[in-house]
Amino acid sequence: MTGTTWSLGPSVGALAVALLIIVFVGKALATTADTLADRTGMGEAVAGALLLGGVTSLPGIATTVLGAWQGDAQFAIANPIGGIAVQTVWLAIADLLYRRSNIEHAAASLENIMQALVLVSLLCLPVVAYATPALTIGWVHPASLLIPVLYLYGLYLVRRVREGPMWRAEQTSDTRQDVPDDANGEAAGGPSTRRLWLRLAALAVVVGGTGYLIGQGGLGVIAATGLPSGFVGFTVTTAITSLPELVTLIAAVRIGALTLGIGNILGGNAFDALMIFLADATYRPGSIYTDAASAGLVLAGTTTLMTATLAAGLLMRERRGVGFEGVAIPLIYLATVVVLLVRAA
C-alpha cells in the first residue's frame, strides 16, 4: 500500500465526522431532488437514479479511487460491490418504516425494474473479469471498459420504458403514483429551478468531500487493526459511504416519494458499478482483478443475487407487510459477511 496512512484515532474520528455530515444533508438532498423531478418532468425514478443516485455515490467514488490509487486492490473492489449490497439492504429497512403496505408494491415502477435488471448485467462483467484476470488493454481489463458503455445504454433503456412502457403495474389502493406536485412551484413563490440546481450542486460538493475522510479512515482502520481489506471495504466503509442513500431513502419515504427513494437506491447502485471501472483504471500495478483475490468474486456473486431478489420483489409486489425480498436480502448480506470472516480466519 502506498501513500500516507492515518493512525487509528484520526481514522475513527474522520469516519465519525463524515457520518455526521451525511446525516445532516440527507433530507435536503431528498426534498431538492423531489422538487426537481416535478419541475423538469423527468419523473421520480429517473431523478432518483441520476440526481440522488449520482450525488449520494460521490463518497463511495472518492473512497474507491483512493483505495485503488494507494494500491489496496481488495479494499478498492470491495467498496463499490459492498455499497451495492448495503444499499439494497437499506430497502428492507425502509420497508419496515413504511407501515401502510410493502414498499415495493407501493412504488410500482417499470423504470425501477429496468434499473435492477441493468444492474444485474453490470455485476456480471466483474465476474467475467475475475475469470480472465490476465486479459488486459494496457493495465485495464476489457470488461471494466464495457461497464460505462452498458451503464449509458441502460439509461437509454430506462428512458424508453418511461416514454413508451409496454407493461404497466396494476393500480391498487396502496400504489403511490408519481404525480408532479410542484410543477408551478416557482410561480407560486417557491425557490427557482436554477436555485434548486445550485442547491443540489452545493450539497453534492459537501457529500463528495466526505469520501476522502472515509477512504483515509478506512485504510487507517485496516492498517491499525490488521482486519482484511475486503472485509473492511464490504462492511465498515461501505456502511458509511452508503448512508446518504439510507438518509435520503428515509426522507423520501416520509414525504411520500417512494418511487424516488427506490430509484435513488438502484441509481446509486448503478453508479457503484461504475466505480468498479474507476477502481480498475486507477489501480496502477495492473488489472485490479489479478490482485483482488477470490473474495471479490464472492462479493460479486452474492450482490448479484441480492439485486435479482429485489427485482423479483418489484415484480411480485407482495401487498402487505415485509415481502420475501425484505427477509431474503438482509440474510444474503449477513451470509456474505460470515463467508468473508471464515475466509479470513
N, C-alpha and C positions, 0 to 999 in steps of 0.2 A: 504494500500500500504506500502510495506517495502522498506528499503534502503534509501540512501540519494537522495533528490530531489533538483535540482538546482532551483535558483530563475529565474524570467522571463528574465532579461538581459542576463545572461550567456546562458540560454536556446536558446534564439533567435540568439545569437552570434554563438553557436555551430551549429545550423541549417544552418546559412549563410556560415560558413566555410566548412561544409560538401557539400553544394551546389556547391561552387567554385571548390572543389577538384574533384567532379564528372564531372562537365563540362569540366575540364582541361584534364582528362584522357579518356574521352569517344571516341574521334576519334581514339586514339592509340589502344583502345580495338577492334574497328571495323576492322581496317586495319590488325591488327595482326591475328584476328580470320579468316578473309577472306583468308589471305595467308596460314594459317594452314589448312583451309578447302581444298585448292587446293593441298598443299604438301602431306597431309595424305590421300587424296582421300575420306574423309568422306562426302563431299558434304556440300553445304551451309546450307541446312535445319537442318542437324544433328549438324553441327558446331555451328549454331545459337542457337540451343536448349541446347547443352551440354556445349560448351565453353562460348559463350556470356551469355546464359541464366543462367548458374551457377555463373559466376563472377558477373554479374550485380545484382543478387539476394542476394549477401552477405550482403549489408547494411540492407536489409529487414529482413534477418535471424537474424542478431545481434539485431535489434530493437525489433523484435517479442520476442525473447528469453529473452531480458532484461525486457520487459514489463511483461511477464509471471512470471519470477523469482521474480520480485518485487510485484507480487500479483494483477496486474490490468488485470483482465480477458477480459473485453470489449476491452481495448487497444490492448492486445495481439492477439485477434481473428480478430479484425478489420484491423490490419496491413496487414496480408497476403491476406485476401479477398479483401481489398481495393487496394492492389498492383496489383492484377489481373485485377480489374476494371479499374484502372487508366492506366495501361499499354495497355489495349485494346483500350482505348480512344486515346492513342498515335498513333495508326494505322490510325485513322481518320485524325490526324494532318499530318502524312506522306502522306496521300492521297492528301491533299491539296498542299503539296510541290512537289509531283511528277506530273508534268503537262502533260506528254506525254499520259498517259492513267490511268485507275483505277488501283491502286497498287495491289489489289487482283487479277485482271486479268493478269497483267504483271508477277506476281510472282506465276504463277500456279505451285502447288507442292502437290502431293498426301501426302508426308510426313507431310506437314503443316496441311492439312485437318485431318489426323490421329491424330496429336498432339492436335488439337482443340477438337476432339471427346474424346480423353483420358482425357483432362482437364474437360470436362463436367462430365465425370464419377467420377473424383476426387472430384469435387464440390458437387456431390450427397451424398458422405459419411458424411460430416458435417451435412447435413440436417437430415439424419438418426440419427446421434448422438444427435442433438437437440431434436428429438422426444423421445429419450430414455436416458436422461442425467444421470440417476442413475445406468445404466448398465456399470460397470467398471471392469477392470482387474487390481488389485492394485488400482491406482488412475487414470489410463488412460483408455479412452473409447476404446472398440474393433474396432470401426470404424476408429479411429485415427491410430491404429496399421495396418489397411489394406491400408492406404494411401501410404506408401512407397512400399508395395507389388504391388499395382496397378500401381504405377509410373514406377517401374522397368519392369513390364510386358508391359506397354505402350511403353517403349524404345525398347523392343524386337519387338513389332508390327511395330514401325516406321522403324526399320532396315529391317524388312521383306518386307515392301511395297517399300523400296528403292531398295532392291536387286532383287525383283521379282514382280513389280507392275502389278496388274490385271486391272488397269484403267489408262488412260493417258489423260492429258489435251490437247485439240485441240490447235495446234500451230497457232498463228496469227502473224501479223507483229508487234504487241505490246508485244508479250510474250518475257520475258527476260529469256533465258535458263541458267542453272547453268553449265557453261563450264569452267573448270580449266584454269587459265591464268598464273599460276606461278609454274607449276609442276617442271620446271627446273630452278627455280629462284636461288637456291643455286649455281648451276653450272655456272650461268650467272653472279655471283658476288653479289647476294643478301645475306641477313643475313641467317645463317644456321638455319635448322629446330630446332636444340637444343636451339639456341639463341632465336628463336621465342617463344618456350615453356617457357624459363626463363623469357622473357619479359611479357608473359601472366601471369605467376605466380606473378611477381612483381606488375603488375597492379592490380591483384586480392587482394593482401595484402593492397594496398593503398585504393582501393574501399571498401573492407571489413571493414577497420578501421573506415570509416565514419559511420558505423552502430551504434557504441557506442555513437557517438556525436548526431546522430539523435534520438536514443532511449532516452537518458537522456534529450535532448532538448524537445522532445515531452512530456515526463512525466512532465517536468518542466512547460511547457505551460498549461497542464491540471491543475496542482496544483495551478498555479498563476492566471488563468483566470476563473476556475470553469467550463470550457466547458466540455461536455460529453466525456468520454474516447473513446467511439465508433466513435463519430463524428471526433475527432482529429485524431484517428488512420486511419479512412477511407479517410480523406481528406489531412490534413496537412503533417503528417509524411510519408504517402504513396506517396504523390506527390514528396517528396524529395528522398525517397528510390527508387522510380521508375524512377528518372531522368537518371540513367545510361542507362536504356532501351531506353529512348527517344533520348539521345545524340547519342548512338551507332546506333539506327534506322535511324536517320537523316544522320549520316555519311555513313551508308550502302547504303542508297538511293542515296547519292551523288556520290558514287563510282560505282553505278550500281549493287550492290549485293543485289537485292530486296528479293530474297529467304532467304538470310542470315538475313536480317532485320526482316522479319516476323517470321522466325524461332527463332530469339532472343526473340521476344515478347512472342510467345507461349511457348518456352522453359523456359523463366523466369517465366511465369505464372504457369507452372507445378512445378517449384521449390518453388514458393509461396504456392502452395497447400501442398507441403511437410512441409512448415513452420507450418501449422495447426497441424500436428503431433508433431512437436517440441514444439509448444505452449502448447499443452495438456501434453506432457511429462515433461515439466519444470515448469508447474503450480502446486505448492506444496500443496495447500489446498484440491485438489481433481480433479475431471473431470472439465475441463475448461468450458464445455457446461452448467454445472449447474449454474455457476455464470456469464456467459456472457450475459444473458438475451435474450429476443426475437429479439433484434436489429441484432444480428449475423445471425439469420435465414433470416431476410430481406436482409441482405448483400449477403448471400449465394445464395438466390433465384434470385436476380436481376443480380448478377455477372454471374450466370449460363446462364441467358437469354442473356446477352451481348456476352458470348462465343459462344452460339448457333447461334446468329445473325452473328457473324464473320464467323463461319463455313459455314453458308448459303451463305455468300458473296463470300467465296472462291470457293464454288461450282457453284454459278450463274455466276460469272465472268463478271459482267457488264463492258462493254469495255471502255466507255468514262465517264469522269467526276467523281465526287464522287458518289459512288453507294449507294443503300438504307442502307447498313450496316454503311457507313460513316456518315449518318444522324442519324440512329436509335441508335447506340452505345452511342454517347455523350448525347442524350436525355434520355436514360435509366439511365445513370450515374447521370445526373442532377436531375432526378426524385427521385433517391435513396437518394441524399443529402437532398432534400426537405423533404422526409419522415423522415429522421433522425432528422432534425431540428424540425419538427412538433411533433415527439415523445418526444423530449427533452423539448419542450415548456410547 
